[in-house]
Amino acid sequence: MNQADRRQQQVLELEGLCAREHLRVEQLTRQVEELTTLCRHLQIDKGAAQRTAAEAQALATEATARLQQVEGCREELDGELLRLRGNEKYFEEKLGNLERRQKETEEKLAAAETERRRQALYILKTDAETEQLQQQLAAAASQLATCEAQLATALRKGEEARIEAARTKDAAAAAAAAAADRHERMCSTLQQKVSALQQEAAAAAAAALKREQKIDSLLLQISELQGELQQQAAAREALEETLAAEREKQQQQQQQQQQLRRSEETLRAANAAAAAQLAAEREARKRDSNVLEETLAERRQLQQQRDELQHEAATKTAQLQQLQQQTLALQQRVADAAAREQQLREETRQQQQQQLERETETLKQHYLNQNKVEETLRETEEKLKETGHKLLQQQQQTQQLQQMLEEAKQQQQEAQTKAQTLHQQLQQRELQQQKELQQQQREAQQQRDKLQQQMHQQQLELQQQFGELQQQLLLEQHKNTEAEAAVAALQQEKKAESSAAAAAAQQQQQLLQKQQQAAAEEAKSKDNQMQQLKGTVSSLEQRLVELQQERDNAVNKLKETTQQQQQLQQQLQQLQQQQQRTAEDLKKRQEAAGKERETHEKDRKALEQQLQQLQQQVQQQQQQQQQLQRQASQASLKANASNEILAREKQEREKLLQQLQQLQQQQQQQQQQQQQQKKEKEELQKQLAAAQEQLKVQQQQAKEAAAAAAAAAAAAGEPKAQEAKAEGEAADLQADAEEAAAVAAAAAAADIEGLKRIVENKTERFKKAKERHFEVVQRYNNLVGKYNCLLDEIKAFIKDPNDR
């Protein structure tokens, strides 16, 4: 009984020890599971750190690519700014040229205005001259009418004298006998008077002939001078000399023949000089006409060239407008591309934020959605690549368009140089033509002044000649009165001196015939003068027609100058509009370039800051990764050691199980022996059954106590570990989420201090995790020591179960 009880107690103790060992093994397995979970957490942290490092590297590569793009954009912007500056200088030079052209056109307009005014004054002067000439023609016509009336009166008086002479002849024939005696006495006196009258008549006839010759020469000179307005200087001197000679003749009648010779010589010289001048002026006129024809042909060619150049300029301006529209479209495209870049940047930022949110969600969900993030990253990379490719295509298009713009600008510059050269040639030719016209107008004005002076002088001379003719008529009338008185005296004396009267009548008849002949000659000469005056009138009318033609030409020139002035004003307005457009385009381009430059500089600075932050994050994450790798290597070593210990414990457990099986076999043998001794020891069996029941109850109570103790021990150790584990996992997840959100906010706001704080918090978390790991390792080491102690006790109990 005692042995059985002892064995039973030993069995019970062994079962309790086995239960305890089982509990210890379970505790060790739990600790091993905790260590494996810690290793898994460390591996997850390691993977997260690797992912964050990879993401940081990807962000760094993206930031470097963006920096490179920004630098490329900055270089492009610098090139664009240089191009814009060059364009600004070019447009400033163009504006200066336009201002200079505007000033030149204003000067031309002022010159054209002055020319127009001068031509208007010239037309007014020509109109006044024509009116004066018409007045002079009217005065000449009135003078001709007076001369014709005077001639008619002279003829009438001549006829009356002839009739009276016939009557006196009849009376003298009747009184010839009576006047024969007196005729002899009066013959001498009458002969003297007749000789005096003959001399006076001869002198008057000679003077009249000379005057007629002078009048003819003067009228011829007037007609020539009126027909040719440039050859009167020498004729004027000759006429002045003739006028002086005539005045001297009037003052000195004794030296008329010498003065007439001198006047004839001067007139011959004047005629020769006038003929030479006529020939020279005809040649000059021919030359002037040739020059005018050449200038007109050149002007027509220049006008054609100007029209062609204006057409070319219009086409070039249209091309320039098209190019400007293309540049505006390109600028809009660039602005759209910049807006697209900004949108893409915002989209990438939003995507990055979404990615960070997703990463936080994935970190909260133990990083299960990593593939989605990689796909989104790939999509964003593809989008960025596509946008970069589009930007490169747009840059190539902009470069091509810039080349086209440069070519168009070169063509425009060449056209402008051509236009400037042609404009200069036109200006030079116009200046030459203006100078020639001014010279011609000056010469015409001088000739007009000379003609006016000559006409005035000729009018004075004609007035003097009319005065002389009137004086001659008065003398003739006085002579006629004297003759009538003589006839009356003869009639009184005819009775006494019939014979002398008959002879005197015959002589008087002869004298009257001579006077009639002289009057007929004078009438012929006056008819000639009338014809000459008519010729002068026709020449003056021709001159009037020529002046009207000149006035019409001047009016046409005025119209042409007004049209040119209007064209120049239109060109001025176009140039001013182009100037305003170019100034506005320059301002807009400068403003757009400044805004783009500011935005690119801001983006570059932000990207540089993000790069620096990402580089710092990458360095920190690399350090953390190295630390995690070290911790993971240590944890892997410890896990290997714990696995080896568990393997040893399993072997020892198997040995213990084998020993228990042996003990159970021994129990079975003993039970068989007991069954053999049943019959002998039924009472003992009953007692043993009761004892067994009691033992079972005690075993159950022991088991319950062991379970309670184990539960208490587990409640004392495991719940704390589980709670600490749950708390640590929750804190890790919360910290990871907070760190991801903080990293996203700091990356979006480019906050370096926030990133530094996040890194510091992460380092503190890693330190805490390291301390927890060390605590777990220490607990594990303690448990291992306890387990070794229990194994030693089990081995000692197996060796000597009775030794307690």
RALIN-V460877 format. One record per backbone hydrogen bond with DSSP energy under -1.0 kcal/mol. NH is the residue of the N-H (numbers start at 1). CO is the residue of the C=O. Records with the same first field share a line. If there is no record, write none. Layout:
# RALIN-V460877
NH = CO, CO
This chain:
# RALIN-V460877
5 = 1
6 = 2
7 = 3
8 = 4
9 = 5
10 = 6
11 = 7
12 = 8
13 = 9
14 = 10
15 = 11
16 = 12
17 = 13
18 = 14
19 = 15
20 = 16
21 = 17
22 = 18
23 = 19
24 = 20
25 = 21
26 = 22
27 = 23
28 = 24
29 = 25
30 = 26
31 = 27
32 = 28
33 = 29
34 = 30
35 = 31
36 = 32
37 = 33
38 = 34
39 = 35
40 = 36
41 = 37
42 = 38
43 = 39
44 = 40
45 = 41
46 = 42
47 = 43
48 = 44
49 = 45
50 = 46
51 = 47
52 = 48
53 = 49
54 = 50
55 = 51
56 = 52
57 = 53
58 = 54
59 = 55
60 = 56
61 = 57
62 = 58
63 = 59
64 = 60
65 = 61
66 = 62
67 = 63
68 = 64
69 = 65
70 = 66
71 = 67
72 = 68
73 = 69
74 = 70
75 = 71
76 = 72
77 = 73
78 = 74
79 = 75
80 = 76
81 = 77
82 = 78
83 = 79
84 = 80
85 = 81
86 = 82
87 = 83
88 = 84
89 = 85
90 = 86
91 = 87
92 = 88
93 = 89
94 = 90
95 = 91
96 = 92
97 = 93
98 = 94
99 = 95
100 = 96
101 = 97
102 = 98
103 = 99
104 = 100
105 = 101
106 = 102
107 = 103
108 = 104
109 = 105
110 = 106
111 = 107
112 = 108
113 = 109
114 = 110
115 = 111
116 = 112
117 = 113
118 = 114
119 = 115
120 = 116
121 = 117
122 = 118
123 = 119
124 = 120
125 = 121
126 = 122
127 = 123
128 = 124
129 = 125
130 = 126
131 = 127
132 = 128
133 = 129
134 = 130
135 = 131
136 = 132
137 = 133
138 = 134
139 = 135
140 = 136
141 = 137
142 = 138
143 = 139
144 = 140
145 = 141
146 = 142
147 = 143
148 = 144
149 = 145
150 = 146
151 = 147
152 = 148
153 = 149
154 = 150
155 = 151
156 = 152
157 = 153
158 = 154
159 = 155
160 = 156
161 = 157
162 = 158
163 = 159
164 = 160
165 = 161
166 = 162
167 = 163
168 = 164
169 = 165
170 = 166
171 = 167
172 = 168
173 = 169
174 = 170
175 = 171
179 = 175, 497
181 = 496
183 = 179
184 = 180
185 = 181
186 = 182
187 = 183
190 = 186
191 = 187
192 = 188
193 = 189
194 = 190
195 = 191
196 = 192
197 = 193
198 = 194
199 = 195
200 = 196
201 = 197
202 = 198
203 = 199
204 = 200
205 = 201
206 = 202
207 = 203
208 = 204
209 = 205
210 = 206
211 = 207
212 = 208
213 = 209
214 = 210
215 = 211
216 = 212
217 = 213
218 = 214
219 = 215
220 = 216
221 = 217
222 = 218
223 = 219
224 = 220
225 = 221
226 = 222
227 = 223
228 = 224
236 = 232
237 = 233
238 = 234
239 = 235
240 = 236
241 = 237
242 = 238
243 = 239
244 = 240
245 = 241
246 = 242
247 = 243
248 = 244
249 = 245
250 = 246
251 = 247
252 = 248
259 = 255
260 = 256
261 = 257
262 = 258
263 = 259
264 = 260
265 = 261
266 = 262
267 = 263
268 = 264
269 = 265
270 = 266
271 = 267
272 = 268
273 = 269
274 = 270
275 = 271
276 = 272
277 = 273
278 = 274
279 = 275
280 = 276
281 = 277
282 = 278
283 = 279
284 = 280
285 = 281
286 = 282
287 = 283
288 = 284
289 = 285
290 = 286
291 = 287
292 = 288
293 = 289
294 = 290
295 = 291
296 = 292
297 = 293
298 = 294
299 = 295
300 = 296
301 = 297
302 = 298
303 = 299
304 = 300
305 = 301
306 = 302
307 = 303
308 = 304
309 = 305
310 = 306
311 = 307
312 = 308
313 = 309
314 = 310
315 = 311
316 = 312
317 = 313
318 = 314
319 = 315
320 = 316
321 = 317
322 = 318
323 = 319
324 = 320
325 = 321
326 = 322
327 = 323
328 = 324
329 = 325
330 = 326
331 = 327
332 = 328
333 = 329
334 = 330
335 = 331
336 = 332
337 = 333
338 = 334
339 = 335
340 = 336
341 = 337
342 = 338
343 = 339
344 = 340
345 = 341
346 = 342
347 = 343
348 = 344
349 = 345
350 = 346
351 = 347
352 = 348
353 = 349
354 = 350
355 = 351
356 = 352
357 = 353
358 = 354
359 = 355
360 = 356
361 = 357
362 = 358
363 = 359
364 = 360
365 = 361
366 = 363
367 = 362
373 = 369
374 = 370
375 = 371
376 = 372
377 = 373
378 = 374
379 = 375
380 = 376
381 = 377
382 = 378
383 = 379
384 = 380
385 = 381
386 = 382
387 = 383
388 = 384
389 = 385
390 = 386
391 = 387
392 = 388
393 = 389
394 = 390
395 = 391
396 = 392
397 = 393
398 = 394
399 = 395
400 = 396
401 = 397
402 = 398
403 = 399
404 = 400
405 = 401
406 = 402
407 = 403
408 = 404
409 = 405
410 = 406
411 = 407
412 = 408
413 = 409
414 = 410
415 = 411
416 = 412
417 = 413
418 = 414
419 = 415
420 = 416
421 = 417
422 = 418
423 = 419
424 = 420
425 = 421
426 = 422
427 = 423
428 = 424
429 = 425
430 = 426
431 = 427
432 = 428
433 = 429
434 = 430
435 = 431
436 = 432
437 = 433
438 = 434
439 = 435
440 = 436
441 = 437
442 = 438
443 = 439
444 = 440
445 = 441
446 = 442
447 = 443
448 = 444
449 = 445
450 = 446
451 = 447
452 = 448
453 = 449
454 = 450
455 = 451
456 = 452
457 = 453
458 = 454
459 = 455
460 = 456
461 = 457
462 = 458
463 = 459
464 = 460
465 = 461
466 = 462
467 = 463
468 = 464
469 = 465
470 = 466
471 = 467
472 = 468
473 = 469
474 = 470
475 = 471
476 = 472
477 = 473
478 = 474
479 = 475
480 = 476
481 = 477
482 = 478
483 = 479
484 = 480
485 = 481
486 = 482
487 = 483
488 = 484
489 = 485
490 = 486
491 = 487
492 = 488
493 = 489
497 = 493
499 = 176
501 = 497
502 = 498
503 = 499
504 = 500
505 = 501
506 = 502
507 = 503
508 = 504
509 = 505
510 = 506
511 = 507
512 = 508
513 = 509
514 = 510
515 = 511
516 = 512
517 = 513
518 = 514
519 = 515
520 = 516
521 = 517
522 = 518
523 = 519
524 = 520
525 = 521
526 = 522
527 = 523
528 = 524
529 = 525
530 = 526
531 = 527
532 = 528
533 = 529
534 = 530
535 = 531
536 = 532
537 = 533
538 = 534
539 = 535
540 = 536
541 = 537
542 = 538
543 = 539
544 = 540
545 = 541
546 = 542
547 = 543
548 = 544
549 = 545
550 = 546
551 = 547
552 = 548
553 = 549
554 = 550
555 = 551
556 = 552
557 = 553
558 = 554
559 = 555
560 = 556
561 = 557
562 = 558
563 = 559
564 = 560
565 = 561
566 = 562
567 = 563
568 = 564
569 = 565
570 = 566
571 = 567
572 = 568
573 = 569
574 = 570
575 = 571
576 = 572
577 = 573
578 = 574
579 = 575
580 = 576
581 = 577
582 = 578
583 = 579
584 = 580
585 = 581
586 = 582
587 = 583
588 = 584
589 = 585
590 = 586
591 = 587
592 = 588
593 = 589
594 = 590
595 = 591
596 = 592
597 = 593
598 = 594
599 = 595
600 = 596
601 = 597
602 = 598
603 = 599
604 = 600
605 = 601
606 = 602
607 = 603
608 = 604
609 = 605
610 = 606
611 = 607
612 = 608
613 = 609
614 = 610
615 = 611
616 = 612
617 = 613
618 = 614
619 = 615
620 = 616
621 = 617
622 = 618
623 = 619
624 = 620
625 = 621
626 = 622
627 = 623
628 = 624
629 = 625
630 = 626
631 = 627
632 = 628
633 = 629
634 = 630
635 = 631
636 = 632
637 = 633
638 = 634
639 = 635
640 = 636
641 = 637
642 = 638
643 = 639
644 = 640
645 = 641
646 = 642
647 = 643
648 = 644
649 = 645
650 = 646
651 = 647
652 = 648
653 = 649
654 = 650
655 = 651
656 = 652
657 = 653
658 = 654
659 = 655
660 = 656
661 = 657
662 = 658
663 = 659
664 = 660
665 = 661
666 = 662
667 = 663
668 = 664
669 = 665
670 = 666
671 = 667
672 = 668
673 = 669
674 = 670
675 = 671
676 = 672
677 = 673
678 = 675
681 = 677
685 = 681
686 = 682
687 = 683
688 = 684
689 = 685
690 = 686
691 = 687
692 = 688
693 = 689
694 = 690
695 = 691
696 = 692
697 = 693
698 = 694
699 = 695
700 = 696
701 = 697
702 = 698
703 = 699
704 = 700
705 = 701
706 = 702
707 = 703
708 = 704
709 = 705
710 = 706
711 = 707
712 = 708
713 = 709
714 = 710
715 = 711
716 = 712
717 = 713
718 = 714
719 = 714
721 = 717
722 = 718
723 = 719
724 = 720
725 = 721
726 = 722
727 = 723
728 = 724
729 = 725
730 = 726
731 = 727
732 = 728
733 = 729
734 = 730
735 = 731
736 = 732
737 = 733
738 = 734
739 = 735
740 = 736
741 = 737
742 = 738
743 = 739
744 = 740
745 = 741
746 = 742
747 = 743
748 = 744
749 = 745
750 = 746
751 = 746
755 = 751
756 = 752
757 = 753
758 = 754
759 = 755
760 = 756
761 = 757
762 = 758
763 = 759
764 = 760
765 = 761
766 = 762
767 = 763
768 = 764
769 = 765
770 = 766
771 = 767
772 = 768
773 = 769
774 = 770
775 = 771
776 = 772
777 = 773
778 = 774
779 = 775
780 = 776
781 = 777
782 = 778
783 = 779
784 = 780
785 = 781
786 = 782
787 = 783
788 = 784
789 = 785
790 = 786
791 = 787
792 = 788
793 = 789
794 = 790
795 = 791
796 = 792
797 = 793
798 = 794
799 = 795
800 = 796
804 = 802
